[in-house]
């Protein structure tokens, strides 16, 4: 698949990257139909690294250095990891641009966009 890959300040390349393997337990794989960039992507291009970790792996993703940009996207679920409930292959979805490790109980406080099981109509 094609992806916009950040390699460093003023260095973003559209490259062929492998389609990820089947999602791990608790995750879904999304076939992206539409993707855009936002201000944070532009900041990474002009002044980065800003948010992209380059010295140590990101605490949530484990990734470091090169990063595929485009966290504002929509598509459909292509595969479900073991244990995923409430979603089905073919469901239309969009992503929450904020990948955070949400504390327990955050959904009960009305912050559903940060909950692991949040849904939005597609």
N, C-alpha and C positions, 0 to 999 in steps of 0.2 A: 504494500500500500504506500501511497505518497504521504509524506509528513513534512511540516516545516520544523527543522531541527535547529535549536540554538546551540552554537559552538562557542560563542563568546561575543563580546561587544562588537557591534557592526558585522556580525557573521551569523546569518541565518540562511540555511540551505534547504531547498526542497529536495528531499531524498527518498529513495525507495527503502522502506524498512519492513521487517517481517511482521506479518499479522500475528498478534499475540496468541499463545497457546490457549487451550481451554481454561476458563477462569478458575481460580482456586475456590475453596469452600467459602461461602458467604459473599462472593463477588459475582457480578454479571459482566458479560462481554457485550459491548454496544457496537453495532454497525453504524458508523457515522454517515448521515446524509447531508448535513449542513454544518459548517464550522466557520467561525470568525476569529478575529483577534481583538484584543481590547487594549486599554491603556497600559496595563501591566506588561503586556507583550512588547509594546512600543518602548517602555522604559527599559526592559531587558535589552532590547536591540541598541538603544542609544547610550545607555549608561550602565548596563549590566556588568557583572551579576548584581542584581538587587535582591531578588527572592530565590533565585536558583542557587542551590548549595554547590559550592565548588571545593571547599576544604574538607568537609565531612559529609557523610551520607545524610539525607533528609530523614528525620526521626520517624516519619509515618510511611514514606515510600521506600526508603533505603537507597534512593537514586542520588547520583552525584555527577556534576558536570553537564554533559550534553542532555538536552531536555526537548521533548516534542512540545511545541507551543500549540495554542488553540484550545483553551479550556472552556470556551463558550460554544457548545455544540448541541445538536439534537440528532436523534436517529432511532433505531429500534434495537431491542434486545436480540442478540444473535445466539447467545448461549448462557446457561445458568450454571453457576457453581453449586456444588452439593450444599443442601440445607437452605437454599434461597427459597423463600415463600412470598406470596403476594405479587409475584411478577411472572410473566410467561414469555417464551420466545415469541417475538413479533410485536410485543408491547412497544408503543411509541414512548420515548423518554427524552429527557434533557438532563444535563449534568449541573450539579451545584459547583460553581467555580471555586468554592472554598473547601479544600480538603483539610479537615481538622479531625483530631481525635476528640470526639464529643464526650463530655463527662456524662456519667450515668444520670438518667432522669431529665436530660435536657428537653426531650420531646414532651414530657409532662408539663414543662414550663411554657409550651407554645412555640418553641424554636424548632419546628419540624424540618426546616431546610438543613439543619445540622445533624439530624438523627439518621442513623444508618438505614432505616427503613422508610425514609420519606418518599413521597410520591407526588408528582404533579401531573395534571392532565396533559396528554400529548396531543 
